[in-house]
Amino acid sequence: MHIIDIIEQFVTSKTGHLQDCEDVIHRSDGFIAVIDGATSKSAIRWSGERSGWAAARCLDAALGALPADCSAREAVDRLSAAIRDVYRREDRLADLEVHPHRRLTASLVICSRQRRELWFIGDCQALLNGELICYPKEVDHIVTGARALFLELQLLQGSSVDALRENDRGREYILPLLKQQALLQNHPGGGPLWFPVIDGFAVPDEGIRIRPLPPGEVMLVLASDGYPVLKDSLAASEAALRALLQEDPLLFRKFRATKGMAPGYISFDDRSYIKFKLQSQD
């Protein structure tokens, strides 16, 4: 039996209004997980909701139905099937096969209590006894670099950081790439630029990263990528985020992102954080 002691947890949206949040923290007898629903790249709504919100809630429910002893491969297949069932109910499967940017998409990090493993699908992150574990996407380096270049050129031509926060033309500039890069989802044919996500279609084996936990007591933090600097306490992670946003609210110099912090928002992305201790009991 593996005992979990939750130490602290937090989830909020970039707007500061929880109802807008597309991150979910999942807690059940078998699993603890952070689910990061991807920001919508289209106007499609799912029962009136944004795609990131719908994806995260669908996967939260599907995780709760998983058998506690299932493997990472089985879990990913069942989670993908849950999303695919939504497509069938909405009669959108054929369209989404050819337009991946319209799919329900999410990244996850999952702690399997029974198997004592961390499972990563996408770019969520973890701290294992203080060691950072994350799998950033190579394509993000390219796209965020293009946005940073565009914004620097805008500033050289007389624009201002405040004006670009009000109207993030850098985001507009890279949006066609963000839509097209969805073609790389779960597609090893994209070479080093492909990346894994849960989107209702098959995730290749190499897209499921498994990290076994060492024996004995372990301290874990699971978080979404809304924390650019992940620390071993919530307070420290929040402080690092505040410092970054104060210095670089457009997020194109000190830390490059696909979007900045809009006026009136509290961050550039939704964020979730859960810290817990996992220990064995004979």
HUKAHU-V415862 format. One record per backbone hydrogen bond with DSSP energy under -0.5 kcal/mol. CO is the residue of the C=O (numbers start at 0). NH is the residue of the N-H. E is the energy in kcal/mol with one decimal. If there is no record, write none. Layout:
BEGIN
[[CO | NH | E] [CO | NH | E]]
END
This chain:
BEGIN
[[0 | 2 | -0.5] [0 | 280 | -2.8] [2 | 278 | -2.5] [3 | 5 | -0.6] [4 | 276 | -2.4] [7 | 274 | -3.1] [9 | 272 | -2.7] [11 | 270 | -2.5] [12 | 15 | -0.6] [13 | 265 | -2.6] [13 | 266 | -1.3] [15 | 17 | -0.6] [16 | 19 | -2.3] [17 | 20 | -1.8] [21 | 36 | -2.7] [23 | 25 | -0.6] [23 | 34 | -3.0] [25 | 32 | -2.2] [29 | 112 | -2.4] [29 | 113 | -0.5] [30 | 27 | -2.5] [31 | 110 | -3.4] [32 | 25 | -2.9] [33 | 108 | -1.7] [34 | 23 | -2.4] [34 | 36 | -0.7] [35 | 106 | -2.0] [44 | 46 | -0.6] [45 | 48 | -1.8] [48 | 45 | -3.0] [49 | 53 | -2.5] [50 | 54 | -2.7] [51 | 55 | -2.2] [52 | 56 | -2.2] [53 | 57 | -2.1] [54 | 58 | -2.3] [55 | 59 | -2.1] [56 | 60 | -2.0] [57 | 61 | -2.1] [58 | 62 | -2.6] [59 | 63 | -1.6] [60 | 64 | -0.7] [61 | 64 | -0.8] [62 | 65 | -1.3] [66 | 69 | -1.8] [70 | 74 | -2.6] [71 | 75 | -2.6] [72 | 76 | -2.2] [73 | 77 | -2.2] [74 | 78 | -2.6] [75 | 79 | -2.6] [76 | 80 | -2.1] [77 | 81 | -1.8] [78 | 82 | -1.7] [79 | 83 | -2.4] [80 | 84 | -2.3] [81 | 85 | -1.1] [82 | 86 | -1.7] [83 | 87 | -2.2] [84 | 88 | -2.4] [85 | 89 | -2.1] [86 | 91 | -2.6] [86 | 92 | -0.6] [87 | 90 | -1.1] [91 | 95 | -2.4] [92 | 96 | -1.5] [93 | 97 | -0.8] [94 | 97 | -0.7] [94 | 98 | -1.2] [98 | 101 | -1.9] [99 | 102 | -1.7] [100 | 40 | -0.6] [102 | 104 | -0.6] [104 | 37 | -2.9] [105 | 197 | -2.6] [106 | 35 | -3.0] [107 | 120 | -2.6] [108 | 33 | -2.2] [109 | 111 | -0.6] [109 | 118 | -2.9] [110 | 31 | -1.6] [110 | 112 | -0.8] [111 | 115 | -1.4] [111 | 116 | -1.1] [115 | 212 | -2.6] [116 | 111 | -2.8] [117 | 210 | -2.9] [118 | 109 | -2.6] [119 | 208 | -2.3] [120 | 107 | -2.7] [123 | 134 | -0.5] [124 | 222 | -2.4] [125 | 132 | -3.0] [126 | 128 | -0.6] [126 | 220 | -2.0] [127 | 130 | -1.9] [130 | 127 | -2.5] [132 | 125 | -2.1] [136 | 139 | -0.6] [136 | 140 | -1.0] [137 | 140 | -0.5] [137 | 141 | -1.3] [138 | 142 | -2.5] [139 | 143 | -2.9] [140 | 144 | -1.4] [141 | 145 | -2.0] [142 | 146 | -2.1] [143 | 147 | -2.4] [144 | 148 | -2.4] [145 | 149 | -2.3] [146 | 150 | -2.6] [147 | 151 | -2.4] [148 | 152 | -2.2] [149 | 153 | -2.1] [150 | 154 | -2.3] [151 | 155 | -2.1] [152 | 156 | -1.1] [153 | 158 | -2.3] [154 | 157 | -1.6] [159 | 163 | -2.3] [160 | 164 | -2.0] [161 | 165 | -2.0] [162 | 166 | -2.0] [166 | 168 | -2.0] [167 | 171 | -1.7] [168 | 172 | -2.2] [169 | 173 | -1.7] [170 | 174 | -1.2] [171 | 175 | -0.5] [173 | 176 | -0.6] [173 | 177 | -2.5] [174 | 178 | -2.3] [175 | 179 | -2.3] [176 | 180 | -2.9] [178 | 181 | -1.0] [179 | 182 | -2.1] [180 | 183 | -2.1] [181 | 184 | -1.5] [183 | 186 | -1.8] [183 | 194 | -1.4] [186 | 189 | -2.6] [187 | 190 | -1.8] [189 | 192 | -1.4] [190 | 193 | -1.6] [194 | 185 | -3.2] [196 | 198 | -0.7] [197 | 105 | -1.8] [201 | 203 | -0.6] [203 | 206 | -1.9] [204 | 207 | -1.9] [206 | 208 | -0.8] [207 | 209 | -0.5] [208 | 119 | -2.8] [209 | 211 | -0.5] [210 | 117 | -2.4] [217 | 277 | -2.6] [218 | 128 | -3.2] [219 | 275 | -2.6] [220 | 126 | -2.3] [221 | 273 | -2.3] [222 | 124 | -2.7] [223 | 226 | -1.2] [225 | 227 | -0.7] [227 | 229 | -0.5] [228 | 230 | -0.5] [232 | 236 | -2.1] [233 | 237 | -2.7] [234 | 238 | -2.3] [235 | 239 | -2.2] [236 | 240 | -1.9] [237 | 241 | -2.6] [238 | 242 | -2.3] [239 | 243 | -2.0] [240 | 244 | -2.7] [241 | 245 | -2.0] [242 | 246 | -1.9] [243 | 247 | -3.1] [247 | 250 | -1.5] [248 | 260 | -3.1] [250 | 256 | -2.3] [254 | 256 | -0.5] [259 | 261 | -0.7] [261 | 264 | -2.1] [270 | 11 | -2.3] [271 | 223 | -1.7] [272 | 9 | -2.6] [273 | 221 | -2.6] [274 | 6 | -2.7] [274 | 7 | -1.5] [275 | 219 | -3.0] [276 | 4 | -2.7] [276 | 278 | -0.5] [277 | 217 | -2.5] [278 | 2 | -2.9]]
END
